[in-house]
Amino acid sequence: MATEGSREVGIAAASRAGWLAVGALLALGALATAPARAVEPYVMTVGVLGGIGGPLSADEPDPGTGQRALELQIGLVTEPRTLLELRVGRLDFGEDDQLGDFFDPQLDYVTISGEYRFYKNWYDSGIFIGLGGYRLSGIVGGPFGSDDDKTVVGLTGGVTGEFEITRHFSLLGQISGHYVDLDESPLFATAMAGFNVRF
């Protein structure tokens, strides 16, 4: 039987291994972006966005597209004008809302996409498409039922607009759509704005 001490050592070792894996991934990403570094003024971006969104094809009672939307995105320049983007987001519905059989629903997602940028005089625009994993969670069986969730895969696509304030800071706008394998609604959309920090 494992002792508390050995269990703590195992947890610490797993944590160190996780950080080493993250470090190795970032190092490989830096090497992969070496050709783009000579052209682009940055190699990596970290963005935070907030806005509204919701289902486009929900049955009644339709909660609408005015739900709170939040997203964190990390971008890596892989070629000139081309980014690999990881997006982690959430659509947080109101307590009184219902989506299919889910009361007080919430949609979480993680997507990976390729984005191509078009440079304008005073802003950059982009178009992206990718794949993602989506988890719909909530209460099933009425407002006082039990917690439940379902996880599915889906597609995402959208457009972005970035307005440079300084070399390392910019304002960001994004409109995106999601096609997911959910009976409650296969289509979702978001409109968000926020900021990007560029490295």
C-alpha positions in Angstrom: 0.0 0.0 0.0 1.4 3.4 -1.0 2.2 5.8 1.9 1.3 9.5 1.9 4.9 10.4 1.3 5.3 8.2 -1.8 1.9 9.5 -3.1 3.2 13.2 -2.7 6.4 12.3 -4.5 4.4 10.7 -7.3 2.2 13.8 -7.6 5.3 16.1 -7.6 7.0 14.0 -10.3 3.9 14.1 -12.5 3.7 17.8 -12.1 7.3 18.2 -13.1 6.8 15.9 -16.1 3.8 18.0 -17.2 5.8 21.3 -17.0 8.7 19.7 -18.9 6.2 18.6 -21.7 4.8 22.2 -21.9 8.4 23.6 -22.1 9.4 21.1 -24.8 6.2 22.0 -26.8 7.0 25.7 -26.6 10.6 25.1 -27.6 9.5 23.0 -30.6 7.0 25.8 -31.5 9.8 28.4 -31.3 12.0 26.3 -33.7 9.1 25.8 -36.1 8.4 29.5 -36.3 12.0 30.5 -37.1 11.3 31.2 -40.8 8.3 33.4 -39.9 10.2 35.3 -37.2 12.2 37.1 -39.8 9.0 38.5 -41.5 6.5 38.9 -38.6 7.0 41.3 -35.7 5.8 38.7 -33.3 5.8 34.9 -32.9 3.1 34.2 -30.3 -0.2 35.8 -29.2 -2.4 35.5 -26.2 -5.9 36.9 -26.4 -8.8 37.3 -24.0 -12.3 38.0 -25.4 -15.8 38.4 -24.1 -19.1 39.0 -25.8 -22.4 37.3 -26.6 -23.5 34.1 -28.4 -25.9 31.2 -28.4 -27.7 28.6 -30.5 -29.0 29.3 -34.0 -31.3 26.3 -34.4 -32.7 25.5 -30.9 -36.2 24.3 -30.4 -38.6 26.2 -28.2 -38.0 27.4 -25.6 -35.1 29.0 -27.5 -32.7 30.7 -25.1 -31.5 33.1 -27.9 -28.1 34.4 -28.8 -27.6 36.9 -26.0 -25.8 34.5 -23.7 -22.4 35.4 -22.1 -19.4 34.2 -24.1 -15.8 34.1 -22.9 -12.7 32.9 -24.7 -9.0 32.5 -24.2 -6.9 32.0 -27.3 -3.2 31.2 -27.9 -1.8 31.7 -31.4 1.5 30.6 -32.8 2.9 32.0 -36.1 3.9 29.1 -38.3 4.4 30.9 -41.6 4.1 34.5 -42.7 0.4 35.6 -42.4 -0.5 32.1 -40.9 -1.3 31.2 -37.3 -2.1 28.0 -35.5 -4.7 29.0 -32.9 -5.8 27.2 -29.7 -9.2 28.5 -28.4 -10.8 27.6 -25.1 -14.2 29.1 -24.6 -17.5 29.0 -22.8 -21.1 29.9 -23.5 -22.7 30.5 -20.1 -26.5 30.5 -20.2 -28.8 32.0 -17.6 -30.2 30.1 -14.7 -33.7 30.2 -16.1 -32.7 29.2 -19.6 -33.3 25.8 -21.2 -31.6 24.1 -24.1 -33.4 20.9 -25.1 -33.5 18.8 -21.9 -30.8 20.8 -20.2 -31.8 23.4 -17.6 -29.2 26.1 -16.7 -27.0 24.9 -19.6 -23.4 25.6 -20.3 -21.3 24.9 -23.4 -17.5 24.5 -23.1 -15.2 24.0 -26.0 -11.6 23.6 -27.1 -10.7 24.2 -30.7 -7.6 24.1 -32.8 -7.7 26.0 -36.1 -5.6 27.5 -38.8 -5.9 31.3 -39.4 -4.8 33.2 -42.5 -4.3 37.0 -42.1 -4.8 39.8 -44.6 -2.8 42.9 -43.8 -4.5 46.3 -44.3 -3.2 49.8 -43.7 -4.4 50.2 -40.2 -5.7 46.8 -39.2 -5.3 43.1 -39.9 -8.2 40.8 -40.9 -8.3 37.0 -40.7 -10.3 34.0 -41.6 -10.0 30.7 -39.7 -11.4 27.1 -39.8 -10.7 24.2 -37.4 -11.9 21.3 -35.4 -13.0 21.1 -31.7 -14.4 19.2 -28.8 -17.6 20.5 -27.2 -19.2 19.7 -23.8 -22.8 20.6 -23.0 -23.6 20.4 -19.3 -26.6 21.3 -17.2 -29.5 19.9 -15.1 -31.7 17.2 -16.7 -35.1 16.2 -15.4 -36.4 19.6 -14.5 -34.9 22.5 -12.5 -34.4 20.2 -9.5 -33.1 17.2 -11.5 -29.6 15.8 -11.7 -26.4 17.1 -13.3 -25.6 15.6 -16.7 -23.4 16.4 -19.7 -22.6 15.2 -23.2 -19.3 15.6 -25.1 -19.2 15.7 -28.9 -16.9 16.9 -31.8 -17.5 19.7 -34.1 -16.2 22.2 -36.7 -15.5 25.9 -36.2 -14.9 28.9 -38.5 -15.0 32.6 -38.4 -13.4 36.0 -39.1 -11.2 38.2 -37.0 -10.1 41.9 -37.0 -7.1 43.1 -35.1 -6.2 46.8 -34.4 -2.7 47.4 -33.4 -2.2 49.8 -30.4 1.5 49.1 -29.9 3.9 46.5 -31.2 3.0 44.1 -28.4 -0.7 45.0 -27.7 -3.7 45.1 -29.9 -7.5 45.1 -29.8 -9.3 42.1 -31.3 -12.7 41.4 -32.6 -14.1 38.0 -33.7 -17.3 36.5 -35.1 -17.3 32.7 -35.1 -19.7 29.8 -35.8 -19.7 26.3 -34.5 -21.3 23.2 -36.1 -21.6 20.4 -33.4 -23.2 17.0 -33.2 -25.8 18.0 -30.6 -29.5 17.3 -30.9 -30.3 20.4 -28.8 -28.8 22.6 -31.5 -26.2 21.8 -34.1 -25.3 25.5 -34.8 -23.9 28.1 -32.4 -22.5 31.5 -33.0 -20.5 34.1 -31.0 -19.5 37.7 -31.4 -16.7 38.8 -29.1 -14.1 41.6 -28.6 -11.1 41.8 -26.4 -7.3 42.2 -26.5 -4.2 40.4 -27.8 -0.7 40.5 -26.2 2.0 39.7 -28.8 5.4 38.2 -28.1 
